[in-house]
Amino acid sequence: MIPRPQLATFSLLLLLTAFFVLRPLRANDERAANQLLAESLLADNSASLPQAAQPGQTADLHSPANETGPLFPVVEHGKWGYIDKTGKIVIPLHYYFAYPFSEGFAFIQQFPNLGGKSIRLQFIDKAGLMVMSKAYAFAQPFSEGLAVVAVPGERGLGLIDKTGKMVTSQYDFAKPFSEGLAAVKDGGKWGYLDKTDNMVIPPKFSEAYRFSGGLAAVKDGGKWGYIDKSGKMVIPPQYDVGYQHVEGLAAVKTGGQWGFIDSTGQMVIPPQFSDTFGFSEGLVSVELAKKWGYVDKTGKMVIPPQYDKVYKFSEGLAPVKTVGKWGFIDKTGQMVIAPQYDEAYPFSDGLAYVELGKRAGYIDKTGKYVWAPTK
Protein backbone atom coordinates (compact mmCIF):
# COMPACT_ATOMS: atom_id res chain seq x y z
CA MET A 1 0.00 0.00 0.00
CA ILE A 2 1.08 3.56 -0.57
CA PRO A 3 1.99 5.39 2.64
CA ARG A 4 -0.70 7.34 4.48
CA PRO A 5 0.47 10.91 3.82
CA GLN A 6 0.14 10.45 0.08
CA LEU A 7 -3.23 8.73 0.28
CA ALA A 8 -4.54 11.33 2.63
CA THR A 9 -3.36 14.47 0.96
CA PHE A 10 -1.87 14.18 -2.49
CA SER A 11 -3.91 14.55 -5.64
CA LEU A 12 -4.81 11.34 -7.40
CA LEU A 13 -2.06 11.89 -9.93
CA LEU A 14 0.47 12.32 -7.18
CA LEU A 15 -0.82 9.18 -5.54
CA LEU A 16 -0.15 7.16 -8.67
CA THR A 17 3.16 8.94 -9.20
CA ALA A 18 4.11 8.12 -5.64
CA PHE A 19 3.47 4.46 -6.37
CA PHE A 20 5.79 4.50 -9.37
CA VAL A 21 8.42 6.59 -7.61
CA LEU A 22 8.49 4.70 -4.36
CA ARG A 23 8.77 1.29 -5.98
CA PRO A 24 12.16 1.81 -7.64
CA LEU A 25 13.48 4.04 -4.88
CA ARG A 26 12.51 1.59 -2.12
CA ALA A 27 11.24 4.44 0.05
CA ASN A 28 8.58 3.64 2.63
CA ASP A 29 6.95 6.98 3.28
CA GLU A 30 6.76 10.54 2.04
CA ARG A 31 9.71 11.67 4.13
CA ALA A 32 11.87 8.77 2.97
CA ALA A 33 10.91 9.53 -0.61
CA ASN A 34 12.24 13.05 -0.14
CA GLN A 35 15.69 11.92 0.95
CA LEU A 36 18.66 12.66 -1.23
CA LEU A 37 19.25 9.44 -3.12
CA ALA A 38 22.74 9.92 -4.47
CA GLU A 39 25.47 12.42 -5.28
CA SER A 40 26.59 11.07 -8.64
CA LEU A 41 24.97 9.95 -11.88
CA LEU A 42 25.90 7.77 -14.80
CA ALA A 43 27.85 9.42 -17.58
CA ASP A 44 25.69 11.46 -19.97
CA ASN A 45 24.07 9.19 -22.55
CA SER A 46 21.18 11.37 -23.63
CA ALA A 47 21.97 11.46 -27.33
CA SER A 48 19.35 8.86 -28.20
CA LEU A 49 16.53 10.96 -26.72
CA PRO A 50 14.92 13.56 -28.98
CA GLN A 51 15.90 17.07 -27.99
CA ALA A 52 13.90 20.24 -27.58
CA ALA A 53 14.65 22.93 -30.13
CA GLN A 54 17.04 24.63 -27.70
CA PRO A 55 18.67 22.28 -25.18
CA GLY A 56 18.20 23.47 -21.63
CA GLN A 57 14.81 24.97 -22.41
CA THR A 58 11.38 23.44 -22.58
CA ALA A 59 9.54 22.78 -25.79
CA ASP A 60 6.72 25.20 -26.64
CA LEU A 61 4.36 24.96 -23.67
CA HIS A 62 1.45 25.87 -25.96
CA SER A 63 2.30 23.36 -28.66
CA PRO A 64 -0.23 20.65 -29.59
CA ALA A 65 1.98 18.13 -27.78
CA ASN A 66 1.19 19.77 -24.46
CA GLU A 67 -2.51 20.18 -25.20
CA THR A 68 -3.27 16.50 -25.74
CA GLY A 69 -5.37 14.48 -23.35
CA PRO A 70 -4.06 12.42 -20.45
CA LEU A 71 -1.28 9.91 -21.03
CA PHE A 72 -0.62 6.80 -18.95
CA PRO A 73 2.70 4.98 -18.36
CA VAL A 74 2.70 1.34 -19.49
CA VAL A 75 5.25 -1.48 -19.64
CA GLU A 76 5.71 -4.35 -22.06
CA HIS A 77 8.66 -6.75 -22.22
CA GLY A 78 10.51 -4.61 -19.70
CA LYS A 79 10.21 -1.33 -21.65
CA TRP A 80 8.07 1.63 -20.66
CA GLY A 81 6.19 4.20 -22.72
CA TYR A 82 2.82 5.98 -22.74
CA ILE A 83 -0.68 5.31 -24.03
CA ASP A 84 -3.74 7.52 -24.36
CA LYS A 85 -7.04 6.58 -22.73
CA THR A 86 -8.02 4.44 -25.74
CA GLY A 87 -4.94 2.25 -25.27
CA LYS A 88 -3.11 3.66 -28.28
CA ILE A 89 0.66 3.97 -27.85
CA VAL A 90 1.51 7.67 -28.07
CA ILE A 91 5.12 7.63 -26.84
CA PRO A 92 6.99 4.43 -27.87
CA LEU A 93 7.97 1.91 -25.25
CA HIS A 94 11.73 2.38 -25.02
CA TYR A 95 12.37 3.65 -21.48
CA TYR A 96 13.74 1.67 -18.57
CA PHE A 97 11.07 3.29 -16.40
CA ALA A 98 8.38 5.92 -16.97
CA TYR A 99 6.39 8.00 -14.50
CA PRO A 100 2.99 9.75 -14.74
CA PHE A 101 2.58 13.19 -16.30
CA SER A 102 1.92 16.31 -14.25
CA GLU A 103 1.37 19.77 -15.71
CA GLY A 104 2.43 18.53 -19.15
CA PHE A 105 5.71 16.90 -18.09
CA ALA A 106 6.85 13.49 -16.89
CA PHE A 107 10.21 12.15 -15.84
CA ILE A 108 11.65 8.97 -17.27
CA GLN A 109 14.59 6.71 -16.50
CA GLN A 110 16.36 5.77 -19.69
CA PHE A 111 18.94 3.34 -18.29
CA PRO A 112 19.09 0.87 -15.37
CA ASN A 113 21.15 1.56 -12.28
CA LEU A 114 24.63 0.27 -13.03
CA GLY A 115 27.73 -0.17 -10.90
CA GLY A 116 26.12 1.19 -7.76
CA LYS A 117 25.46 4.53 -9.43
CA SER A 118 22.24 6.39 -8.77
CA ILE A 119 19.32 6.54 -11.16
CA ARG A 120 19.14 9.36 -13.67
CA LEU A 121 15.81 11.01 -14.41
CA GLN A 122 15.02 13.24 -17.37
CA PHE A 123 11.90 15.28 -18.11
CA ILE A 124 9.89 14.79 -21.31
CA ASP A 125 6.80 16.46 -22.74
CA LYS A 126 3.77 14.73 -24.24
CA ALA A 127 5.49 14.44 -27.61
CA GLY A 128 8.24 12.43 -25.96
CA LEU A 129 10.76 15.26 -26.33
CA MET A 130 13.44 15.64 -23.70
CA VAL A 131 12.79 19.19 -22.58
CA MET A 132 15.75 19.81 -20.28
CA SER A 133 19.42 19.13 -20.84
CA LYS A 134 20.06 18.03 -17.26
CA ALA A 135 19.37 14.69 -15.60
CA TYR A 136 18.50 14.33 -11.94
CA ALA A 137 19.16 11.80 -9.20
CA PHE A 138 15.66 12.35 -7.85
CA ALA A 139 12.57 14.22 -9.01
CA GLN A 140 8.98 14.82 -8.00
CA PRO A 141 6.12 15.82 -10.32
CA PHE A 142 5.61 19.47 -11.20
CA SER A 143 3.26 21.26 -8.83
CA GLU A 144 2.28 24.90 -9.32
CA GLY A 145 4.92 25.19 -12.04
CA LEU A 146 7.86 23.90 -10.00
CA ALA A 147 9.38 20.46 -9.34
CA VAL A 148 11.56 19.16 -6.50
CA VAL A 149 14.82 17.65 -7.79
CA ALA A 150 18.18 16.39 -6.58
CA VAL A 151 21.11 17.62 -8.65
CA PRO A 152 23.90 15.10 -9.26
CA GLY A 153 27.01 15.77 -7.24
CA GLU A 154 25.28 18.23 -4.92
CA ARG A 155 23.77 17.75 -1.50
CA GLY A 156 20.16 18.58 -0.84
CA LEU A 157 17.02 19.19 -2.86
CA GLY A 158 15.93 22.28 -4.75
CA LEU A 159 13.09 23.33 -7.03
CA ILE A 160 13.29 23.95 -10.76
CA ASP A 161 10.91 25.71 -13.12
CA LYS A 162 9.80 24.28 -16.46
CA THR A 163 12.90 25.55 -18.22
CA GLY A 164 15.08 23.57 -15.83
CA LYS A 165 16.27 26.68 -14.01
CA MET A 166 16.93 26.15 -10.29
CA VAL A 167 14.78 28.83 -8.67
CA THR A 168 15.40 28.04 -5.01
CA SER A 169 18.31 27.28 -2.76
CA GLN A 170 19.01 23.63 -2.01
CA TYR A 171 17.72 22.26 1.27
CA ASP A 172 18.07 19.07 3.29
CA PHE A 173 14.61 18.05 2.10
CA ALA A 174 11.81 19.69 0.15
CA LYS A 175 8.18 19.01 -0.67
CA PRO A 176 6.14 20.22 -3.65
CA PHE A 177 4.51 23.65 -3.63
CA SER A 178 0.94 23.84 -2.43
CA GLU A 179 -1.08 27.04 -2.19
CA GLY A 180 2.03 29.08 -3.00
CA LEU A 181 4.29 27.66 -0.29
CA ALA A 182 6.63 24.67 -0.02
CA ALA A 183 7.75 22.88 3.13
CA VAL A 184 11.55 22.60 3.29
CA LYS A 185 13.92 21.19 5.87
CA ASP A 186 16.95 23.30 6.70
CA GLY A 187 19.34 22.71 9.58
CA GLY A 188 17.22 19.89 10.94
CA LYS A 189 13.98 21.91 11.14
CA TRP A 190 11.07 22.48 8.78
CA GLY A 191 9.84 25.83 7.51
CA TYR A 192 8.09 27.20 4.42
CA LEU A 193 9.35 29.22 1.47
CA ASP A 194 7.59 31.05 -1.32
CA LYS A 195 8.38 30.91 -5.04
CA THR A 196 10.95 33.70 -4.75
CA ASP A 197 12.97 31.50 -2.35
CA ASN A 198 11.97 33.71 0.56
CA MET A 199 11.64 31.72 3.80
CA VAL A 200 8.31 33.18 4.90
CA ILE A 201 7.94 30.79 7.85
CA PRO A 202 11.32 30.15 9.51
CA PRO A 203 12.45 26.53 10.05
CA LYS A 204 11.35 25.65 13.58
CA PHE A 205 9.17 22.54 13.31
CA SER A 206 10.28 18.94 13.71
CA GLU A 207 7.88 17.88 10.93
CA ALA A 208 5.63 19.68 8.47
CA TYR A 209 3.08 18.89 5.77
CA ARG A 210 1.80 20.82 2.77
CA PHE A 211 -0.73 23.66 3.01
CA SER A 212 -4.33 22.76 2.30
CA GLY A 213 -7.30 25.01 2.85
CA GLY A 214 -4.98 27.73 4.15
CA LEU A 215 -3.61 25.55 6.96
CA ALA A 216 -0.64 23.22 7.37
CA ALA A 217 -0.09 20.46 9.91
CA VAL A 218 3.17 20.88 11.83
CA LYS A 219 4.82 19.04 14.69
CA ASP A 220 6.12 21.16 17.55
CA GLY A 221 7.16 19.93 20.99
CA GLY A 222 6.19 16.37 20.19
CA LYS A 223 2.60 17.23 19.27
CA TRP A 224 0.83 18.21 16.04
CA GLY A 225 -1.02 21.46 15.49
CA TYR A 226 -1.92 23.72 12.56
CA ILE A 227 -0.49 27.01 11.30
CA ASP A 228 -1.79 29.55 8.83
CA LYS A 229 0.27 31.11 6.04
CA SER A 230 1.66 33.77 8.36
CA GLY A 231 3.12 31.03 10.55
CA LYS A 232 0.62 31.68 13.34
CA MET A 233 -0.36 28.56 15.30
CA VAL A 234 -4.14 28.68 14.89
CA ILE A 235 -4.82 25.18 16.28
CA PRO A 236 -2.42 24.53 19.18
CA PRO A 237 -0.23 21.40 19.13
CA GLN A 238 -2.22 18.74 20.96
CA TYR A 239 -2.52 15.72 18.68
CA ASP A 240 -0.34 12.63 18.52
CA VAL A 241 -0.63 12.77 14.72
CA GLY A 242 -2.29 15.30 12.43
CA TYR A 243 -2.78 15.39 8.67
CA GLN A 244 -3.84 17.99 6.16
CA HIS A 245 -7.36 19.30 5.85
CA VAL A 246 -9.06 17.61 2.92
CA GLU A 247 -12.52 18.76 1.91
CA GLY A 248 -12.60 20.85 5.08
CA LEU A 249 -11.69 18.13 7.57
CA ALA A 250 -8.38 16.81 8.90
CA ALA A 251 -7.67 13.41 10.41
CA VAL A 252 -6.09 13.62 13.87
CA LYS A 253 -5.02 10.94 16.31
CA THR A 254 -5.44 11.35 20.04
CA GLY A 255 -5.65 8.76 22.79
CA GLY A 256 -4.84 6.04 20.29
CA GLN A 257 -7.92 6.73 18.14
CA TRP A 258 -8.56 8.72 14.98
CA GLY A 259 -11.17 11.43 14.53
CA PHE A 260 -11.66 14.55 12.39
CA ILE A 261 -11.44 18.27 13.11
CA ASP A 262 -12.55 21.25 11.05
CA SER A 263 -10.49 24.34 10.25
CA THR A 264 -11.27 25.88 13.66
CA GLY A 265 -10.03 22.82 15.52
CA GLN A 266 -13.51 21.65 16.50
CA MET A 267 -13.75 17.84 16.70
CA VAL A 268 -16.62 17.12 14.31
CA ILE A 269 -16.14 13.34 14.19
CA PRO A 270 -15.01 12.06 17.61
CA PRO A 271 -11.92 9.83 17.83
CA GLN A 272 -13.13 6.24 17.43
CA PHE A 273 -11.26 4.67 14.52
CA SER A 274 -8.10 2.58 14.65
CA ASP A 275 -6.95 3.99 11.31
CA THR A 276 -8.09 6.32 8.55
CA PHE A 277 -6.94 8.32 5.53
CA GLY A 278 -8.42 11.55 4.11
CA PHE A 279 -11.78 12.55 2.66
CA SER A 280 -12.43 12.23 -1.05
CA GLU A 281 -15.72 12.88 -2.80
CA GLY A 282 -17.46 13.28 0.56
CA LEU A 283 -16.40 9.94 2.04
CA VAL A 284 -13.39 8.71 3.99
CA SER A 285 -12.14 5.21 4.66
CA VAL A 286 -11.95 4.15 8.31
CA GLU A 287 -10.79 1.01 10.10
CA LEU A 288 -12.67 -0.68 12.92
CA ALA A 289 -11.84 -4.15 14.28
CA LYS A 290 -9.30 -4.66 11.49
CA LYS A 291 -11.86 -4.11 8.72
CA TRP A 292 -12.33 -1.06 6.50
CA GLY A 293 -15.47 0.87 5.61
CA TYR A 294 -16.45 4.46 4.75
CA VAL A 295 -18.08 7.29 6.70
CA ASP A 296 -19.48 10.62 5.53
CA LYS A 297 -18.69 14.07 6.95
CA THR A 298 -21.19 13.66 9.78
CA GLY A 299 -19.43 10.49 10.90
CA LYS A 300 -22.26 8.26 9.66
CA MET A 301 -21.07 4.81 8.54
CA VAL A 302 -22.40 4.63 4.97
CA ILE A 303 -20.44 1.53 3.93
CA PRO A 304 -19.91 -0.84 6.89
CA PRO A 305 -16.39 -2.11 7.69
CA GLN A 306 -15.94 -5.34 5.73
CA TYR A 307 -12.82 -4.96 3.58
CA ASP A 308 -9.23 -5.95 4.28
CA LYS A 309 -7.75 -2.86 2.57
CA VAL A 310 -9.15 0.10 0.68
CA TYR A 311 -8.25 3.25 -1.21
CA LYS A 312 -10.15 6.49 -1.55
CA PHE A 313 -13.07 7.20 -3.88
CA SER A 314 -12.20 8.78 -7.20
CA GLU A 315 -14.58 9.34 -10.10
CA GLY A 316 -17.30 7.60 -8.10
CA LEU A 317 -15.47 4.32 -7.46
CA ALA A 318 -13.04 3.02 -4.85
CA PRO A 319 -10.66 0.03 -4.92
CA VAL A 320 -11.29 -2.46 -2.10
CA LYS A 321 -9.59 -5.71 -1.16
CA THR A 322 -11.55 -8.71 0.03
CA VAL A 323 -10.63 -12.40 0.21
CA GLY A 324 -7.18 -11.61 -1.16
CA LYS A 325 -8.27 -9.78 -4.33
CA TRP A 326 -9.03 -6.20 -5.31
CA GLY A 327 -12.23 -4.95 -6.95
CA PHE A 328 -14.15 -1.66 -7.14
CA ILE A 329 -17.26 -0.46 -5.29
CA ASP A 330 -19.54 2.52 -5.86
CA LYS A 331 -20.71 4.91 -3.15
CA THR A 332 -23.60 2.65 -2.18
CA GLY A 333 -21.14 -0.14 -1.44
CA GLN A 334 -22.16 -2.17 -4.48
CA MET A 335 -19.31 -4.17 -6.05
CA VAL A 336 -19.31 -2.92 -9.65
CA ILE A 337 -16.03 -4.54 -10.74
CA ALA A 338 -15.58 -7.96 -9.17
CA PRO A 339 -12.50 -8.66 -7.00
CA GLN A 340 -9.91 -10.23 -9.29
CA TYR A 341 -6.73 -8.12 -9.13
CA ASP A 342 -3.63 -8.54 -6.99
CA GLU A 343 -3.42 -4.73 -6.71
CA ALA A 344 -5.62 -1.87 -7.88
CA TYR A 345 -5.47 1.91 -7.63
CA PRO A 346 -8.10 4.68 -7.88
CA PHE A 347 -9.46 5.82 -11.22
CA SER A 348 -7.88 8.83 -12.90
CA ASP A 349 -9.12 10.30 -16.18
CA GLY A 350 -11.37 7.29 -16.67
CA LEU A 351 -8.77 4.55 -16.18
CA ALA A 352 -7.48 2.57 -13.21
CA TYR A 353 -4.07 0.92 -12.86
CA VAL A 354 -4.28 -2.77 -11.89
CA GLU A 355 -1.83 -5.60 -11.36
CA LEU A 356 -2.01 -9.35 -11.84
CA GLY A 357 1.08 -11.04 -10.48
CA LYS A 358 4.03 -9.15 -11.91
CA ARG A 359 1.94 -7.86 -14.82
CA ALA A 360 0.25 -4.47 -15.00
CA GLY A 361 -2.51 -2.89 -17.07
CA TYR A 362 -5.36 -0.35 -17.15
CA ILE A 363 -9.11 -0.88 -17.03
CA ASP A 364 -12.07 1.38 -17.72
CA LYS A 365 -15.08 1.74 -15.43
CA THR A 366 -16.77 -1.32 -16.89
CA GLY A 367 -13.75 -3.44 -15.98
CA LYS A 368 -12.70 -3.77 -19.63
CA TYR A 369 -8.97 -3.71 -20.28
CA VAL A 370 -7.75 -0.72 -22.25
CA TRP A 371 -4.21 -1.98 -21.82
CA ALA A 372 -4.08 -5.66 -20.91
CA PRO A 373 -1.66 -6.79 -18.18
CA THR A 374 1.76 -7.40 -19.68
CA LYS A 375 5.13 -8.41 -18.35
Steps between C-alpha positions, in 0.01 A plus 500: 500500500608856443591683821231695684617857434467454126163328520369760735618814333649471155296537185410179324775555247753543775371186664567298187831678447595418856436134427732504200763709676507311825528159338839552334632723776403255776373785717234420758337834565481856376795613709716210384404576142633852547845387609797574282559178311849548365773750419612365164338388176593282208695665222284704261338273242211718392579509130238240413218710648339760274598851599300817541575769245739670743663265752453619855161650422157347483316434179218742415264476797209591271585249230247229407721248681421664832130541426424132446290298739631294790778249442566189708832318559500136387755218485546213258795260484685714752470828305286796599312757294163678498150433371194721467170406663402286199808281547683641199877531543585870478861496623687180397598248762876547523564627854637302791233662717231763443301708747160675476459844344434812705445846354606376156828337606614159620836366605644182357794274577677406181758257640515253792706569809848371425810456713339636814434834333178686566208515261482782249167665426421723204188704426299451180191667357197327350672471163775299665752783463768538763435855612796562730867432444564390858431166666413464866566247774150555635191687384141560601214600268449865412265679737402864451764529228794371704652156566718370784826349371836374621793623293779248439811567702327746732349452842139583566186561298391809311216605272520562127262676264389357166810627324718302739619811682566447872285768662562421866791424725570135575371363828535181702154398381220664305137432418296621202337843502143519620298820524811704419726358771734201527612321815880472516737359758803711583739441788288218636176702520209557264377835373325637191626702205324683221579486128757779529702280740400721791467301824167646610463261795838436666613138554390412853282189473611140540260394222275680254245421230372693200247784524140410429203725555732772630637282781797267541555224754826542692665316786630712786604377844403144420141586408323598177315825445410726207643829374370754253706656221639766732646226719250565779402188696122512459432150639740435790719187495301234683470198272718191484471514120334753271451509124394760249148631469330331207154615399492709817591228749831368633571160651658521846607232744458541873479241775581228250192569285436699184239771455451812286522872572389798294706809420422654841624194686152383598476119520213428261548122488613372842809277522379141460687343209816291513615641166386733224615700198352823358164600355435468129171565325326540836606166648801377695625150567519394865616186679312331782583153636754449221244555223453805278186693411402859414337783695360833383579845642250459783676183612217277376619155388367482143696190396553263796852373580545177304812538285859401570648809329360796311590815311310824466208571267587658168262556210228326700683172564743370761738201493437251782670175594304200619592131518845579363391683183424858402180625336308829481189620685272798443383739771211274597746221574398297196785300343500625140828338391545158657808430717759343271818711516810458714521881528280786383515878525237777475364614166658801332376647172275199451760226549629302797841335535479131597745217553482125452809331636795689357291629209331839482224658293215754492125447512204726431199536729331194354802288591605467135873506435622799303854374543513132591742387773842439350837399633 
